[in-house]
């Protein structure tokens, strides 16, 4: 096992944060970005940029801190740490725990969430390191990933015949799909389209203010884009917000009106977005950002069954990441948090803000 050190990023590193994150072993993650850190700073979390180093490489990771009355701080390495191999994750967690203790920070637990594919070997590794498996937080802990390294024609051949036929039919019938500017009107339209998804599933949306800040930050950073499909009256009926971060594209948010007349419009929105991200940014992978777990993909009772069918029409397999694990730094305070503290804190936060705690 490699030996790591952990420290805070310097001012120069923070100023160049996205470039450094994208130099990580796995290319970084959009939820470790400067734009996302700024969003969370307005919603009850304190962003902390952390640097892990060993003789072989350096990894730049975002930690978001939540201070809990009486217990101290919970540190959440959102979609991190970015490690070259799974065996490095426990070593990084140990380094961060040492750093927290040496600097007098009252951190009772770390929450880690590395983008490492799930498996018995990974679970055994993390369990033997003392990690505690907990519920997953991010929608793309199980997701459909599309390889965008081939040329566009080959990518079209690689997707399922259902998706390919939907794209071709929408193009043939003149479906109006295009990128739109991030105006206030378009963002409110996007939010309204997303609410139709909420009406048809168990999903619960964050506030418009949250999304407005999120979208604006990524657009201003030159990383985010909106795409709409318009009906015959020129009204948007499908919307998507996508992000290019390093070599990865992400379908972050989407929405649509029910009972639309244009077949394939939602498929064409995705096709247009991912091919333009490939052309303009050179993305090598496109994340459809959330499906049921691979074991639940055929379960029609799963709340995301319909979304899973749509997304896996582009990528036939589902990738399950290992998800969230807790690293206990103070057993007593963590036991209080795990038995009652987290539940109460989340309930109180919801009553006060009507928004998810995480």
Buried (B, 14 or more C-beta within 10 A) or exposed (E): EBEBBBBBBEEEBBEBBBEBBBBBBBBBBBBBBBBBBBBBEEBBBBBBBBBBBBEEBBBBBBBBBBEBEEBBBBBBBBBBBBBBEBEBBBBBBBBBBBBBEEEEBBBBBBBBBBBBEBEEEBBEBBEEBEBBEBEBBBBBBBBBBBEBEEEEEEBBEBBEEBBBBBBBBBBEEEBBBEEBEBEEEBBEBBBBBBBBBEEEEEBEBBEBEBBBBBBBBBBEBEBBBBBBBBBEEEEBBBBBBBBBBBBBBBBBBBBBBEEBEBBBBBBBBBBBBBBBBBEEBEBBBBBBBBBBBBEBBEEEEBEBBEBBBBBBBBBEEBBBBBBBBBBBBBEEBBEBBBEEBBEEBEEEBEEEEEBBBB
